Amino acid sequence: MGGPTSCRSAFEPMTHYLKGLFARQRLALCIGALLWLGAVAAGIATVPLEQESHSGLVPASPSWALWWSILSNNAIIALLAFAGILTFGIITVLYALASGLLFGHFLAQAVNLAGLLGVIRGVGPHGIVEFPAIIIAISAGISPLAYFLRTALGGRKEPRENLFQAAQGVILDAVSLLCISLLMIVIAATIETWVTLL
């Protein structure tokens, strides 16, 4: 019978791959986080925060239909962010700024409705999974741009024959990041439906 050691060794290749993936895409992850979180902060700043909370937020009843609605909405956001890979990450940058501004604006409005503690209770449980998932999807979309910046700023030139191999590696990493993002979005939708909304 397998014990904890055999279980750990079974996950070792996946752990090794994920460590390498996040190390290789560190710049893309940093840019993605700065872009989106900066835009969220700017969106919050567009709404004057009121001192007193008002009517509060009305939670929806948990159901599979609600779960699917949340999941599909957030998956579309992740896929749109990833689709910017086709434009070398440029569209992803614009999308990250626009979606971050909108989210920050709505978040500030929610604080005015339910108060800060109400929003933390209503967003916190699933937000700790969902927000990093969005950032990871954005990072996947800008990974070609991050690779170009890293190469250009590092002052190294890839031999022409290595460019195709490097492009393959960047695309594989981007797809891996997208898959991680979508998995996290499934988890976040489950939490939002059956934990946050209770």
FILOZA-670143 format. One record per residue: x, y, z of N, C-alpha, C, O in turn; residue in one letter. Coordinates in steps of 0.05 Angstrom, whole numbers, plus 32768, in hexadecimal, padded with zeros to 4 digits. Each point is the difference from the previous one (the first is absolute). Example, Ala and Ser with C-alpha at 12.3 -4.5 7.8 and 13.67 -1.06 7.14 Angstrom:
BEGIN
81087F8E809C7FEE8018800080128018800080158000800Da;7FE480157FE58010801880017FF18016800E800A80168004s;
***
This chain:
BEGIN
80117FE880007FEF8018800080128019800080148001800Em;7FE380137FE3801080187FFE7FFB801380177FE980048007g;802C800680047FFD801380168004801D7FF77FFE80057FE8g;8006800D802A8004801C7FF9801780047FED7FFF80127FEFp;80167FDE8014801880037FF07FFA7FFA7FE38008800F7FEEt;7FEA7FDB800D7FF97FF87FE57FED80147FF3800180067FE8s;7FED800580287FED80147FF6800F80197FF87FFA800D7FECc;801A7FFB8025801080187FFA80107FFC7FE7800280127FF0r;80097FD6800C80117FFB7FE97FEE7FFF7FE6800A80067FEAs;7FDD7FF380197FEE80007FE97FFB801C7FF57FFD80047FE8a;80038010802A7FFB801B7FF8801A80107FFA7FFF80177FF8f;80187FDC800D8019800E7FFD8005800B7FE4800880177FFDe;7FF27FD97FED8004800B7FE57FEF80197FFB800980137FF4p;7FDE7FEC80157FEE80177FFD800A8019800F800080167FF6m;80087FE58023800B801680118019800C7FF2800380188000t;800E7FD77FF6801980097FF27FF980117FE8800C80157FFBh;7FE07FE17FF57FF7800F7FE87FF5801B8008800680147FF3y;7FE97FED80217FF38019800880148014800A7FFE80187FFBl;80167FDF8015801580128009800F800C7FE9800580187FFFk;80027FD77FED800E800A7FE87FEF80137FF0800A80157FF6g;7FDC7FE580087FED80117FF17FFF801C800C800380147FF2l;7FF87FED80287FFE801A800E801A800F8000800180198000f;80167FD98001801A800D7FFF8004800C7FE4800980177FFEa;7FF17FDA7FED8004800A7FE57FED80187FFA800880127FF1r;7FE07FED801A7FEC80157FFA7FFE801580167FEC800D8003q;80297FF5800D7FFF801380177FFB801D7FF67FF0800E800Cr;801D7FFA7FDF7FFC801B7FF67FE480047FF67FF380158006l;80027FD87FEB7FE480027FF77FED800180177FEC80107FFFa;80187FE080167FEF800180178001801A800F7FEC800B8009l;802C80017FF98003801A800D7FF280167FF07FF28011800Cc;80127FEF7FDA7FF480147FEF7FE27FFD80017FF180148003i;80057FD37FFB7FE37FFB80027FF4800A801A7FEB800D8000g;80227FEE80167FF68008801A8000801F80037FED800B8009a;802980017FEE8002801D80027FEB800E7FEE7FF480148008l;80087FE27FE07FED800C7FEE7FE47FFE800B7FF280158002l;80057FD380067FE57FFC80087FFA800D801B7FEC800E8004w;80267FEE80107FFC800C801A8001801E80007FF2800E800El;80217FFC7FE18001801E7FFD7FE7800B7FF47FF680158008g;7FFF7FDD7FE47FE780097FF47FE97FFE80137FEE80118001a;80117FDA80107FEB7FFD80148002801880147FEB800B8006v;802D7FFC80038003801680127FF7801A7FF37FF38011800Da;80137FF37FD97FF780187FF27FE180007FFD7FF380158003a;80017FD37FF97FE37FFE7FFE7FF38007801B7FEB800D8000g;80217FEA80167FF58007801A8001801E80057FED800B800Bi;802880017FEB8004801D80047FEB80117FF17FFC80178006a;7FF67FDD7FE67FED800F7FF07FE58003800F7FEF80107FF8t;800E7FE1801E7FE68001800F8005800C801B80107FF68010v;7FE280207FF78003800C801B7FF47FED80147FE87FF97FFFp;80287FFE80147FF77FED80157FEF800F801580098015800Al;7FE07FE07FFC7FEF800D801480057FF4801C800A7FE98002e;7FF18026801280067FF7801B7FED7FEB800B80097FEE800Fq;7FDE80137FE97FED7FED800B7FF77FED7FEA7FFC80077FE9e;80007FE0801F7FF67FEC7FEE7FE180037FFE7FF3800B8012s;80027FEC7FD87FE480037FFB7FF17FE5800180017FF38015h;7FF380057FD57FEE7FEA8001800D7FE580027FF47FEC8009s;802580127FF0800E7FE680007FFD7FF17FE67FF180097FEEg;801D7FE080107FFE7FEF7FE87FEE7FE9800580007FF48016l;7FEF80057FD77FED7FEA8003800D7FE77FF4800480007FE7v;80017FEC8029800D7FE87FF57FEC7FF07FEF7FE87FFF8006p;80237FF47FE57FEF7FEE7FF07FFF7FE4800D80117FFA8011a;7FDB7FF77FE77FFD7FE5800B80137FED7FF2800180007FE7s;800E7FF0802880137FED7FF37FF17FEC7FEE7FEB7FF58007p;802080077FE17FF47FED7FED80157FF97FEB8014800F7FFDs;7FE87FDB7FF480127FF97FEB7FFF80157FE9801580057FF3w;7FD4800780097FFD80147FEB801280198007800D800B7FEFa;7FF27FFC802B801080178009801E7FF97FFE801080117FF7l;7FF77FD68010801C7FF77FFE800A80027FE38015800A7FFBw;7FDA7FEC7FF3800880017FE38002801D7FF6801280067FF1w;7FDC800B80188001801C7FF8801A800E8009800D800E7FF1s;7FFA7FED80298019800C800A80187FF47FF28012800F7FF8i;7FEE7FD7800580177FF27FF38003800A7FE3801680077FF8l;7FD57FFA7FF8800280077FE48008801D7FFD801080077FEFs;7FE6800B80228007801C7FFF801E80048005800D800E7FF1n;7FFD7FE58024801D8003800780127FF27FED801680097FFAn;7FE07FE07FFB80107FF27FEC800380117FE6801580007FF4a;7FD6800E8005800180117FE8801480178005800F80077FEEi;7FF18004802A801380158007801D7FF57FFD8011800E7FF4i;7FF47FDA8016801B7FF47FFE80077FFB7FE3801780057FF8a;7FD67FF17FF880067FF97FE48005801A7FEF801180007FEFl;7FDF80158017800580197FF2801C800B8007800D800B7FEEl;7FFA7FF3802B801B800A800880167FEF7FF28014800B7FF7a;7FE77FDB800780147FEF7FF3800180057FE280167FFD7FF4f;7FD4800A80007FFE80037FE3801380167FF6800880017FE9a;800180118029801380147FF9801B7FF67FF78010800E7FF5g;7FF47FD8801080197FF37FF8800380027FE1801680007FF6i;7FD380027FFC800180017FE3800A801B7FF7800880037FE9l;7FF780118028800A801B7FF9801A80068010800680188005t;80087FD3800280198004800E7FFC800C801C8013800B800Cf;7FD57FF37FFE7FFA8009801B7FF5801D80027FF880098015g;800880057FD47FF7801C80007FE3800280097FF980108011i;7FF67FDF7FE27FE3800180077FFC7FF8801D7FEE800B800Di;80227FE37FFD7FFD7FF8801C8006801780137FF280048014t;8022800C7FE68006801780107FE8801380017FF980098016v;7FFC7FFD7FD37FE880127FFF7FE97FF3800F7FF1800E800El;800B7FD87FEE7FE97FF3800E80047FFF801E7FED8004800Fy;802C7FF87FFA80058000801D7FFA801B800C7FF580028016a;801380137FDC7FFB801B800A7FE2800680017FF6800B8014l;7FFB7FEE7FD77FE480057FFE7FF07FF080157FEF800B800Ea;80177FDB7FF47FF17FEF801280078007801D7FEF7FFF8012s;802A80087FF380088008801B7FF2801A80097FF780028017g;800780127FD77FF2801980067FE37FFB80067FF5800A8013l;7FFE7FE57FDC7FE37FFA80057FFC7FF1801A7FEE8007800Fl;80237FE57FF77FFE7FF180188003801380197FF17FFE8013f;802480137FEC8005801280167FE8801380047FF980068017g;7FFC80037FD37FE8801280027FE97FF2800D7FF4800B8013h;80067FDD7FE57FE97FF1800B80067FF8801D7FEE7FFF8011f;802C7FFB7FF580077FF9801C7FFB801780127FF67FFD8017l;8012801B7FE17FFB801880107FE2800680047FF880088015a;7FF97FF37FD67FE3800380037FF47FEC80137FEE80068010q;801D7FE17FF07FF67FEC801380078008801C7FF07FFB8013a;802780117FF28007800A801A7FED8015800A7FF880008017v;7FFF80117FD77FEC801480077FE57FF480077FF2800A8011n;80087FDF7FE27FE67FF3800680017FEF80197FEE80018010l;80277FF07FF380017FEC801680148006801680007FF28014a;801080227FE880168005801380187FEE7FFB7FFD7FEC7FF2g;801A801C801880197FF17FFB7FFF7FE4800A80087FED7FF2l;7FED800F80277FFF7FE5800B7FED7FEE7FF080057FE87FFCl;7FE580247FFB7FED7FF17FEF800D7FF67FE77FFB7FEA7FF7g;801580277FFC800D7FF97FE780167FEB800680037FED7FF0v;800B8016802680157FEB80067FF27FE58005800B7FEC7FF6i;7FDF801480187FF17FE780047FF57FF57FE680007FE77FFCr;7FF7802B7FF27FF37FF77FE880147FF97FE97FF97FF17FEEg;801F801A801380137FFC7FEA80187FF0800A800C7FF17FF0v;7FFC8012802980187FF4800A80037FE27FFC80157FF77FF5g;7FD77FF8801280047FE37FFE80077FF67FE480127FF07FFDp;7FE0801A7FEE80077FF77FE5801580127FF3800E7FF87FEEh;7FF48021801C801280137FF3801D7FF88003801180067FEFg;7FF67FED8027801C7FF8800480097FEB7FEC80187FFB7FFCi;7FD57FF87FF780067FED7FEA7FFB800D7FE580107FFD7FEDv;7FDA801280117FF8800B7FE6801380167FF6800680017FE8e;800280118029801180177FF7801B7FF67FF7800980097FEAf;80057FE5802480197FF57FF57FFB7FF27FE5801180007FEFp;7FD87FF3800E7FFA7FF27FE77FFF80137FE9800A7FFA7FEAa;7FE9801D801A7FFF80157FEB801B800A7FFA800780047FE8i;80098001802C801C800A7FFC80107FEB7FF0801080087FEFi;7FED7FDF8018800F7FEB7FF17FF77FFF7FE380117FFC7FEEi;7FD58007800D7FF680007FE4800C80187FF180087FFE7FE8a;7FF980198025800C80187FF3801D7FFB7FFB800A80077FEBi;80047FED8028801C7FF97FFC80057FEE7FE9801480027FF2s;7FD97FEB800A80027FED7FE97FFF80107FE6800E7FFB7FEDa;7FDF801880127FFD80107FE8801780127FF9800580057FE9g;80098004802C801780137FFB801B7FF180008015800D7FFFi;7FEB7FD9800380197FF18002801280047FE8801980028004s;7FDD80017FE3801380067FEA800D801C8003801780037FFBp;7FD98010800E800B801B80058014800080168015800D7FFEl;7FE67FE4801780137FFE8016801A7FF27FF7801680088008a;7FE77FE47FE780187FF27FF6801180147FEF801980018003y;7FDA800F7FEC800E80137FF0800E80158011801780067FFCf;7FDB80048019800C8013801280187FF5800F8015800C8002l;7FE87FDB800880167FF3800E80187FFC7FEF801780058008r;7FE47FF37FDF80167FFC7FED800E801A7FF8801880038000t;7FD780127FFA800A80197FF7800F800F80178016800A7FFCa;7FDE7FF6801C800D800D801680197FF2800A8012800B800Bl;7FEE7FDA7FF080177FF08009801780037FEC80167FF78006g;7FE580167FE3801580057FED800A7FE77FF1801580007FF4g;7FDB7FEA800D80097FE87FF27FEF7FFC7FE87FE880058000r;80257FF17FEB7FF27FFB7FE77FFE7FE27FFC80147FF18001k;7FD480057FFB7FFC7FE47FFA80097FFA7FE47FF9800F7FEDe;80167FDB800E80057FF87FE57FE67FFB7FF17FED7FF6800Cp;801380107FDA7FE77FFD7FF07FF47FE480037FE87FFD8001r;80297FEE7FFF7FF67FE580027FF37FFA801B7FF07FED8002e;8017802380127FF47FFB801B7FE6800F80047FF17FFA8013n;800980197FDB7FE8801080047FE67FF07FFF7FEE80048010l;80117FE87FDD7FE87FF07FFE7FFD7FEF80197FEA7FFC800Af;802C7FF97FFF7FFF7FEF80197FF8801180187FF07FF78011q;801A80227FF07FF9801280167FE280077FFF7FF380018014a;800380047FD37FE480077FFD7FEE7FE980097FEC8004800Da;801D7FE37FEC7FF17FE980097FFF7FFE801E7FEB7FFA800Cq;802B800B800180028000801D7FEE8015800D7FF27FFA8014g;800D801E7FE17FF08015800A7FE27FF97FFE7FF180048012v;80077FF17FD67FE47FF97FFC7FF87FE980137FEA8001800Bi;80287FEC7FF87FFA7FE980127FFC800B801D7FEE7FF8800El;8024801A7FFA7FFD800C801B7FE6801080037FF27FFE8014d;800780107FD77FE7801080007FE77FEE80037FEE8007800Fa;80127FE47FE27FEA7FED80017FFE7FF3801C7FEB7FFD800Bv;802C7FFC800080017FF5801B7FF5801480157FF17FF88012s;801780217FEB7FF5801580127FE280037FFD7FF280038014l;80047FFC7FD37FE380017FFC7FF27FE9800D7FEB8004800Dl;80207FE47FF17FF37FE8800C7FFF8003801F7FEC7FF9800Cc;802A80117FFF80008005801D7FEB801580087FF17FFC8013i;800D80197FDD7FEC801580057FE47FF57FFF7FF080058011s;800A7FEB7FDA7FE57FF47FFD7FF97FED80177FEA8000800Al;802A7FF17FFF7FFB7FEE80177FFA801080197FED7FF9800Fl;8022801D7FF57FFA801180177FE5800D7FFE7FF380058014m;800580027FD47FE5800C7FFB7FEA7FEC80077FEC8008800Bi;80187FDF7FEF7FEC7FEB80087FFE7FFF801E7FEA7FFF800Bv;802D8001800380008000801D7FF38019800C7FEF7FFE8012i;801780197FE27FF5801A800A7FE280007FFC7FF1800A8011a;80057FEC7FD87FE380007FFA7FF27FEE80147FE980078009a;80237FE37FFE7FF47FEE80147FFF800D801C7FEB7FFE800Dt;802A80107FFA8000800E801A7FEB801680007FF180048013i;800F800C7FD77FED80167FFE7FE37FF780027FF0800E800Ce;800A7FDB7FE77FE57FF77FFF7FF77FF4801B7FEA8006800At;80267FE980027FF77FF08017800D8008801A7FF87FF68015w;801A801D7FEB800C800A80197FFB801D80047FF380098014v;801680087FD97FFE801D80027FE3800980037FFA80118010t;7FF47FE37FDF7FE5800A7FFF7FEE7FF680167FE980088001l;80217FE780107FEF7FF680167FFD801480167FF27FFB8013l;
***
